């Protein structure tokens, strides 16, 4: 997932381009967002050729989320995707909401452009949902490039922080190979019923541009009685954090955790307290406490989080019927809103950086960054002999000058 500025980039060509080979009546709509470059996206699309094999009939929708026309050229001529061009970056949640308005499938699947789908990835998600009508959201195992687990579902703690289940463990770790209920699944790779999507109102766009929108959606679904499960037979490889600067990622995570806690305070009181040392064993123990949600025979009940932060009723209404194009006025209003949100975010981030500078002082901040750089260099030296030799040569040259 790439987080990029929401500046306007007027697209070239039609705003919605449906390829000739896209199925007319898909049962599943796969949605992928792209922003600055299509390099990772093309790898993701290539992996889907095996990932969707044996699964339901699917259309692939690519939202160019403020992507420059030049960057889109490698995929502009593809006839196997629905390409939607947007003049602005709507963020992750907003972009997914916008793309979903063009989707025709009864089930929506979201996958990051920096993820690679394994064989049978889609069929496993679809089977988990088909086998139990109570399952509203299903995700899979997400592996790091090392082949170890990034996550097999996620845990939410009482303070609103979260932890990946199985982080760093071998991919075949037991008991993570069994289908299980979880607090939430990452929408790096996840499927949701359209009925569930409509009931929760899609992603809450207050988490613009990213982080916590998937945890929020899953808590909303669980509060309505839907099950949220991890299906380990569905696997993607994820290039984690490759697209977002560390400082910005930390800022957004902390900011959106605050929004999440304000919205779900009473619900979070029922969750486990975060331990002082978060170990894989502690996370798995907390994961074992995730209750199975029971759907009432009389139907779903609507849940409103804390009264202090009500969800807009308008946001909970279905945007339009499946696959029908939204009105031009809707598009313009959405772009204006997200451009304004981006300006507000930049001001907030600048204020945060200024506060850090004032708190640490310039010298202290520089020392902190120097220590961080030394630590990062040390890691590279330990892992890569070539870097170690380069450092030794540099030290030798500096010694000759003394």
Secondary structure, DSSP 8 states (H G I E B T S, - for coil): -----------SS-SEEE-TTS-SS-SEEEEEEE-S-SHHHHHHHHHHHHHTTTS--EEEEEEEES--HHHHHHHHT-SSSEEEEESS--HHHHHHHHHHTT---SEEEEE-TTEEE-TTHHHHHHHHHHT-TTEEEEEEEEE-TTSSEEESSEEE-TTS-EEETTTTS-TT-TTTTS-EE-SB--TTEEEEEHHHHHHHTSS-GGG-SSSSHHHHHHHHHHHTT-EEEEEEEEEEEE-TTSSS-HHHHHHHHHHHHHHHHHHHHHHHTTS----SS--HHHHHHHHTT-------TT--------GGG---HHHHS--SSTT----HHHHHHHHHHHHHHHHHHHHHHHHHHHHHHHHH-HHHHHHHHHHHHHHHHHHHHHH-HHHHHHHHHHHHHHHHH-
